Amino acid sequence: MGKGKGFIHEFEKFISRGNVMDMAVGVIIGGAFSSIITSLVDDILSPILGIFGGLNFDELSLNIMGDVTLKYGKFLTAVINFLIMALVIFCLVKAMNALSSKMVHNKEAAPAAPTTKICPFCKSEIPIGATKCAHCTSELTEDAGSVINEAAAAGE
């Protein structure tokens, strides 16, 4: 009995993880999207192609030896479904990659605020909010702060 409860608890933990739930939602949405693409091909694209080509893809078949029928028209419809689905997914992934790349680029563009500064008297690195240098014990005044800012701007 103890092993059964541990298994159930472990299964609950597995199911409640975020990525499993995300995957489940993706599968459900993918299934619904697949039926939309199938309807697009079967109900809209195939009839339009049938008008120009004068044929219905679903009825295309090849009889072999009288009894065996290869319904390659349905296969062509499935291939068209796949190609449209792949194209849509490619466009979605490309848009998501561009968006995430833009977000990463924006994060890289904003430099982090400095956390340290250089003491103008002894040139030691000290915390940015320091009012007295821990190394040389010099008092840091507003004038010293402007010296620090000028030195930082000059690239020292």
Buried (B, 14 or more C-beta within 10 A) or exposed (E): EEEEEEEEEEEEEEEEEEEEEEEEEEEEEEEEBEEEBBEBBBEEBBEEBBEEEEEEBBEBEEEEEEEEEEBEBBEBBEEBBEEBBEEBEEEEEEEEEEEEEEEEEEEEEEEEEEEEBBBBBEEBEBEEEEEEBEEEEBEBEEEBBEBBEEBEEEEE
